[in-house]
Amino acid sequence: MIDLGLTKLALIGAVALVVIGPEKLPAVARMAGTLFGRAQRYISSVKAEVSREMQMDELRKMQSSIVEAATNLNKTVSGDLADVGKEISEAGKELGDSLAEANDAFEGASHEQRVPADWELARKRRDFRQKKLSHTSGLPIWFKRQSGHRARVMSGAARVARFRPNPGKAATFFN
């Protein structure tokens, strides 16, 4: 930009005072200030627009590189999936033969050999729960109350409301 020092500005001011005159100098200075402000705003808007365009170009380049990388990845993954699919189908054929042999061996085994111990434990747990439910659900209500089983569960607020004195009556302590 133009290099204006203090001495140059003082010289311009003195010449303007002589040429324009002291009456019109404030109006001319205001007009020059507004024009200078408009010029600065215009220049800053142009700079901002240029920087936005540069950023958009960078983003477009980045987008194209990402799209290209995604298509390459898609091709690679689809090729790998096809290879894995072939391997799985070959393994399936081999597995089918071994499964047929295992099924024949399984059908020939006795029941104790076929049922693992974990399944037996799971069955015992289930039977125990069913027996406990049948024993506790058939008890009479008076026995459940006496032994501590709750027939109806109340929230804390409901319990307070149930045992709160009647608001219509005045509390009498000395009768």
Salt bridges, closest charged atoms under 4 A:
ASP57 OD1 - ARG60 NH1 3.22
GLU120 OE1 - ARG123 NH2 2.99
ASP127 OD2 - ARG123 NH1 3.26
